[in-house]
Amino acid sequence: MLALLAVVFSNTLRFTSKQTQAEARINAALDEQTLAEHLAGAIRFATISPQDSAQTDTAAFADLHLYIRKTFPKVQALLEREVGGDYGLLFTRTKSSRSCVNLLLALLRKICHALPVLG
């Protein structure tokens, strides 16, 4: 038993991480004012889904889709866009769009830091 503990302890001391270090590759300069304006533009659409789908303002959803398409052309180009149901949007990444996802995460961090100021 003592020999087993000695082997485990020895292996623990010699263990090194095999995880590679990743470098941040985001080189995009973020204009916070433009970012805020784009976000503000997107939340102005009254995309409310009432229980009775006949009462849904379908024009608001169509306008939001058009706004997203015009305002974020790089996202449209790099991510696969899927429409779920009639008006739900889902953007999925492909292997070739990994750098775009990093940029989107950086933008999301900027938005989240700005929220306390907006509220």
Helices and strands as residue ranges (DSSP letters): H 2-14, H 32-43, G 53-55, H 58-71, H 73-78, E 79-84, E 88-93, G 95-97, H 98-118
